[in-house]
Amino acid sequence: MTSTAYSLLVHRNPAQVCRLLDAIYAPEHVYGIHVDARVSSEILPPLKNWASAKPNIVFTESIACCYGTWSLVQAELKLASDLRKMSRDWTHLINLSGQDFPLATQREVRAFLDHHRGASFMLKIDPHERWPATVPARYRDLNVVWRGKIRPLPIRRPGAARVQWFGSSQWKILSREAVDYLLDDPFSLSLRGAFRFGLVPDETYVPTVLFNSKLATSVVPDYKRYIDWDVPIGPKVLGMGDFDKILGSGALFARKVDLDVDDELVRRLEARVH
C-alpha cells in the first residue's frame, strides 16, 4: 500500500499539535515529529502520550532550533532520514509546522499525490528579485550564531558560487526520489558546507540543490499551502474572516492557525477533514 510521510517541526502549544495530528493521522502513513530542544521538556510528554500505541510515529532527536540558521535544515534532514528508515512505502514527504492545518481529507491528499507520482511541490524563487538586500548573506557570506544572534563575518563561503542560486519557502511536498537525492547524492552532500553558515538556509539549500539537479523538471512551483503574507510582519495568523479565501485557494494546507487567536477556524476546518 502506498503511503505518505509527514514531518512536523514543533516548538509550542502541544494541544494544538495534537489536534493537527488528529486531522492528518491514518494508520497507513508515517509521521516524524521534532520538538525544539529548548522546550522539549514541556512539549514532548503530551505529544508522546498522544502517540502511545501508534507504531507509525517516530520522535527524532531534539536539537535547539534557531530561526535563520542551519539548525532548521538539520532537523528536517534528520526527520526525513528517520522516516525513510521507518518505511519503504511512502511516495511523498510533506513538512508541516505545529501551526499548519489540512484543508483536505487524507483520502483527498493521497489521491492528489497518486495523481502526481514522482512530482515535488515547492516554490521557485529568484533570490535577486525577491531578496536583493540579503542575497550576500544568504548565498555568499559566512554567518555565525553568537550569544543568540546571527552575526555576519567578512568571509566568503566556498562552494555556493559554483551553482545557480534558487530560493523557496521552507514549506513543501517532496517526492521520495527528491528526498533520496537530498540525503544521498554527492552533489547534495557537497553543498551542505556551503549553506551551513548562510542566512535562512531552510529557504535556500533544498531549492538550490533540487533546481540544479536532474529532478528539476519534476518540481512543480506551487507549495500547495494557503499563507497570507499581506501584513506588515507575516505570515498572518488566520481567522474566520479568511475562511472563504482559504477554502477557495485550492491548497492542501493552511498556515498559520492559532487556537489562542481563533479556535472557531480550527473547529470549522476540523469538521471538513474528519
Helices and strands as residue ranges (DSSP letters): E 3-10, H 14-24, E 30-35, H 40-51, E 57-59, H 70-86, E 90-97, E 100-102, H 106-115, E 120-121, H 127-130, H 135-135, I 136-140, E 141-146, E 149-156, G 160-162, E 173-175, H 176-184, H 186-196, G 201-203, H 205-211, G 216-218, E 219-220, E 225-226, G 240-242, H 243-247, E 253-255, H 263-273
